Amino acid sequence: MDFDFSALAPEERYRLLTNFIGPRPIALVTTEDKDGRRNAAPMSFFNVFGHDPAILALGIQPRLDGREKDTVVNIRAGGEFTVHVVDKDLVQAMLVTGLGVEPEVDEFDLAGLESLPGTQVRAPRIKGAAVAMECRVERIIDWPKRALILGEVVHMHVRPDCLDAEGRYVNPEVYQPVARLHADNYVTSERQHVWPAANLADVLAAKKDA
């Protein structure tokens, strides 16, 4: 089957893209508004795009009524946000904070989350989360129905039990991120595989012998 994206309705493009590009990591993004109110919301158009500088990207569409989401409003106003990668411990909070309530509702309270102050940014972080990355806006690219926010990670909090004894790699028995597939379908990282990189000399030898 072939699909001409220039002729497809946006919702059909969304359906196809999110059906096949995945699993996608989920960011639980926390911000603070100009009055100091806390906000938390999940974003599955999210990933890391570099390490020098350390850049995270969020793609955020407006609410159904066309208004910008509180996350975008707060990021524009303050230039800061904190990203938590959703793991199994944060799944229920992710589902609750994604309900799209009005700005005066504190999603931390709604989801039963506790907050801690940021170290280098005003945005709060979630107490007990496996990882929290404090970010400052590097730039925002605007389209009519999407804001692409690039943030530079300036500080990272990692819960100690999520790292191995050397503090170099994650402990897969503890840190089990959740990723989104399509609609309400998700996957976890409970079944991990080790697939070492191919050896070029072996690959070339195999092709020569074939």
Secondary structure as GFF3:
##gff-version 3
##sequence-region A 1 210
A	DSSP	alpha_helix	10	20	.	.	.	ID=ss1
A	DSSP	beta_strand	24	25	.	.	.	ID=ss2
A	DSSP	beta_strand	27	32	.	.	.	ID=ss3
A	DSSP	beta_strand	38	43	.	.	.	ID=ss4
A	DSSP	beta_strand	46	51	.	.	.	ID=ss5
A	DSSP	beta_strand	54	60	.	.	.	ID=ss6
A	DSSP	alpha_helix	70	78	.	.	.	ID=ss7
A	DSSP	beta_strand	80	85	.	.	.	ID=ss8
A	DSSP	three_ten_helix	88	90	.	.	.	ID=ss9
A	DSSP	alpha_helix	91	97	.	.	.	ID=ss10
A	DSSP	alpha_helix	107	111	.	.	.	ID=ss11
A	DSSP	beta_strand	115	116	.	.	.	ID=ss12
A	DSSP	beta_strand	125	126	.	.	.	ID=ss13
A	DSSP	beta_strand	131	143	.	.	.	ID=ss14
A	DSSP	beta_strand	146	158	.	.	.	ID=ss15
A	DSSP	three_ten_helix	160	162	.	.	.	ID=ss16
A	DSSP	beta_strand	178	180	.	.	.	ID=ss17
A	DSSP	beta_strand	186	188	.	.	.	ID=ss18
A	DSSP	alpha_helix	200	209	.	.	.	ID=ss19
###
